[in-house]
Amino acid sequence: MSEPRRRAPKPPGNIEPLATLPIFFKLGGRRALVAGGTPPAVWKAELIAAAGAEVHVVAAEPCHEMAELAEALPDRITLHRRGWTPGDFDGAAIAIGAFEGDEGEAFRAAAQAAGVPVNVIDVPPLCEFQFGTVVARSPLVIGISTDGAAPVFGQALRARIEALLPAGIGAWAAAAKDWREPLQALKLGFAARRRFWELFADMALEGGDRAPREEDRLRCMEEATAAEARAGGRVILVGAGPGPADQATLGAVRALQSADVILHEPGVAPGVLGLGRREARRLPAERDRGQAEAAVRALADEGRTVAWVGPGDPGTCANWAGRGASLEGSPSVLERVAGLRCPTCPDGCAAPAGGAAAAQ
């Protein structure tokens, strides 16, 4: 078996500024402090209890809903009917405060003195972390944040995402945990492992209403093993531009997401290139076709997945005639994907010289 190939270094400066950093925090078995027994604190206490935290609620006069929650979850939520003290922060992983008036500032100061991340509900300037809107398909969890600007907008986005996700998608996420170790035992290279997870993702999104089966795992394993045996990488010719990114086909999005290197020709909109992974290298194509194909071939020989992006449908457009011809029959897999309609061929594109299109 060949030695695993090392991944190319990620290009610098490829991440746009973020208003906040999305982090998924493990709370299982850890102490969490909730100070204040107001209705807004009830949902926070239940949420972090659902994440496995040992929640200690400190409130001199807890609301009826908080008292009911503590009674319903006695093994996860402990209610202390008193005011909070600095000692309550000892051993806490996070602290959440729900107050009326100026008490939040003192709570935040005490949390910072104890080195505990703090959130004061509905007071963004006093929050070191925020709770976004949650799409729960555990163990698949999606968080949405508007940086506190528009919670209702975040809730609307959650509803859209929930409508798109198959109801049983969580079972596939659970299967991913079980299948990871057998995959690692094969000691495959990065490209082969990525091929496994690409096929897995396609199965999960297309068949998420059914439970994953053993034959699904075996199919993914066979595809990954075959990708390793081929030694060469993948070259995907993607017709995608010029045009808006929101008109790109699903096939084009998948191709760009799978690429380690995105080779782009003039006329491709930056938004289309942005559909690729952030860590993918983006390189302008050489104007000389021979030089461009030599560069693609060299990258594929290293086991890379290369998306060669240019105007027109690579399966039918004359603009693509001859591109990739030297890669036919090589160890690399050559694929063609329609992305955006060719603007110069409103009545359809002439078939390229050199044969019919490959399967989409």
N, C-alpha and C positions, 0 to 999 in steps of 0.2 A: 504493500500500500504506500502511496506517495506521501511525502512529508506535508503536513498542513501548511498552506501558504499564509504568510503574514498579511494582515490587512494593510492597505495603504494608509498613511497618516491622513487625518481629517484636515481639510482646508480651513485656515483661520478666517475669522470674520464673517461666518456664514449664518449667524443667528441674529435675528432682528431683536431690538431692545424689548424686554418684557416688563410689564407693569408690576408683575409679581411672579415668584418662582413656584411652579406647581410641584408639590412634593407629596408623596403618599407615605404616611407616618405609621409605623408599626406600634400599636398600643396594647397588644395582647398581654395580659397579666400585669400591666404597669398602672401605677397610681395616677389618677387624674383628678384635679380639683375644680369644682364648680362652686363659685361663691354667689349667693343670691338665689332666691326661690321664685323668681318671676316667670310668667308664661314663656317669654322668649328663651329662658334657660332650660326649659323642659325638653325642647327638641334637641338642644345641644347635648344635654346629659344622656338622652336616649341614643343619640347618634354615636357618641364615643363609647357608650356601653356596648352598642352593636359591634363596634370595632374591637371589642375584647378588653377594654380598660376596666380597672377597678375604680369606679367613680365615687368620690366623696363629695356630697353636696352639703355645703355649709350655709344655712339660712335661718335667721331668727324667726321669720314668719313666712314659711314656704307657702306658695299658692296650693290650692286644692289639687291641681293637676300634678304638681311635683310630688306631693305626698302619695298620690295614687300610683305614680310611676315607681317610687321607691318600694311601695308595697308589692307591686307586680313583679319587680326584678330585685328581690332581696339579696341574691347571690352576686349581683353586679353593681348595685347602687346602695350606698349607705347614706342616710340622711341624718345630719347633725343639726339640731335645732338651736343654733347660736350664731353669733357673728363670727366672721373670719378673723384669724390671727396670723402673724408672720410664720408661726410654726406649722401652719397648714401646708406650706409650700415644700416642706422637707420630703424629699423622695418623689416629688411630683414630676411627671413627664411633661404635662401641659397644665395651664391654668386658664379658666374661663370665668369672667366676671359679668354679672348682670345687675346693674345698679340704676337707681334714679338719683340725680344730683351729681356731686363732685367726687363721690367715693371711688369712682373708677380710677382716678389719677393716683390715689394712694395705693390701690390694689396693683396697678401696673408697676409702680415704683418698688413695691415689696416683691413682686415676681421677678423683676429685673435684678434686684439685690440677691435673690436666691438662685439666679441663673435659670429660671423656668420660662419657656416661651409662653406668652400671654395673649389672650384675646378678650377685649371688653366689648360685649355685644352692642352693636349699633353705634359704636364710637370708633370709626376707622383710625383716627390719629393715635389711639391708644392700643392698637392691635399690631402685634408682631407677626401674626399669621391670621388668615381669614378662612372661613368655611364657604366653599363655593356651592353651587347646585350640584347634586349628586345623581348620577344614573347608576343604579345598583343592579348588576347582574352577577353578583359575587360568585367566584372570585374576580370576575371582570368588573371593575369600578371605573367610572369616568367622572372627572370633576370639571366643572365649568365655572370660570370666574370672570366677572366684569370689573374687578378691582373695586367692588362696592358701589359702582356707579349706577347699575341698573339691574337689581336682582330679578325683577319681573322678566326682563329680556333673557336672563340666564335660564329662568324657568321655562320660557317659551322654547328656547333651544333644546332644553332637556326633553321636552315633549316631542320635538321633531326627531331627536336621536333615538328615543325610546320606540317611536313608531317605525324607524328604519331597522332596528336591531331585532333579529329573530328572538322569540321568547325563550328558546332553549340555549341561547348563546353561552350562558354561564357554564353549562355542562361541558362545552368545548374548551373553555378556559381551564376548567378543572382537569380535563383530559390532557391539556398541554403540560401541566405539572407532572402527570404520571408518565408521559411519553418522553419528557426531556432526558431523563437518566438513560434509558435505552439508546437514545440517539447519541448522547455523549459517549457511550461505551463503544460506538463504532469508530470514534476518533477520526471523523471526517474533516475535510477542510472547510473553510468559512463558506465558500460558494455552495458546496453541497448541503451544508446545514441550512443555509438561507433558502435553498430550493425546497427543503423539507417544510420549512415554516410558511413559505409562499403557498404551497399546495394545501397545507393545513388551513391557512386563512381562507383560501377559496372555498374549501369544503365547509368550514364553519359558517361563512356568510351565506352560502347557497343552500346549505342543509341544516341550518341552525335550529329548525323546529323539530329535528329528530336527534336522538342521542348519538354521540360518536360511537363507531363500532371498531372491532379489532381489524377488520379488513381495511378500514380507513387508515389506521396506523401502518399496516403493512404496505399499503400503496405509497404512503409518504416515504417510508423507509426505502422501498424499491427505487423510487424516483431519485432520492438523495444519493443512494449507492451508485445508480447509473450516472448521475452527474459527476460523481467523484471519479468513476472509471473513464469518463470521456477525457479527462485531463484538461481539455480546453474550456474556455468560458462560454458565455452566450453573447451574441450580437443581435440586437433588436432594432430593426429599422422602423422608426416611428414617424408617420406623417402628421405633423402637428404645427401648422402655422403658415402664414400669420393668421391670428385670430384670437378671440378671448379664451382664457383658460377654462371658463365654465362651460365651454362647448366641446371640450376634449372628451373622447370616448373613455369608457371604463377600461378598455384594453390599453389605451395610451397611459392612463393614470397608473395602472398596474406595472406597465413596462418601466415608467420613470421611477416608480417607487422601488423597483427591484434592482435598479442600476447602481453599480459602483462608480461608473463614469458616464457622464452625459456629454456627448459630442454634438454640438449644435451648429447648424448652418445659419447664414444671415436670413433675417426675416421671421425668425421664431420669436414670439412675444415672450418677454421676461416672465410673465405670469405662468406661461406653460412650463418653462424651465423650473419655476418655483414649485411645481407639482412633485418634483423629485425629492428624495431624502436630503436633508440639510447636509449630511456628511458626504454626499456624493460629490466627486470632482466634476466641475463643469468646464469644458474645454471648447474653444472655437474650432471648427473643422478647417483643415487646410483647404485652400482653394483648389489646389491640384488634387484631382480625385485619386491618383495613384498614391500620393503621400498620405492622404486621409485614410485610405484603406490599409496602408502599411501601419499607420498608427493604431488603427482599430485592431488589426491582426495581432500586433505586439501586445496590446492590452488583453486581448482574449487569450493569447498564449500563456499569460500570467494567471489565467483562471478568472479574470474579471468579467462582470456582466456590463456590457457597453450598450447604452441606448444612443443610437445615431439618429438625431432629430432634424427634420427638414421639411419644407413645404411639400404638400401633395400626398396622395395615398401611395405608399410604397408598393402596393400590390397592383396598381393599375396606371399610375401617373407616369408619363414620359419623363418628367423631371427626375425620377428615380432610376431611369433605365441604366443598367450597368453597375449601379452601386451595390456593393456587396458581392459581385460576381466572383471575385477572387477568393471569397470565403466559402463558396459552395464546395462541399466535399471535405472541408477541413475539420479538425477535431472539434472546433467551436460549433455551437448550435446557432443557426441563422433563422431568425423569425422576422415576420413583417406584421405591423400593426397599423390599422387606420386610426388616425387621431382627429384631425380637423380637415374639412373639405378643402381641396385646392382652389384658391380664389381665382386662379387663371384658367381653370377648366370648368366653367359653369355647367356644361352639358356632359360632364364625365370625362375621365382621363383615358388617353389611349393606352393600350396594354404595353408594358415595357418590353424592350428587346431582351431576348434571353430567356423567355419562358413565362409560365403562369405564376401567379402569386402563391406564396406559401399559405398555409392555414392560419387564420386569424387567431 
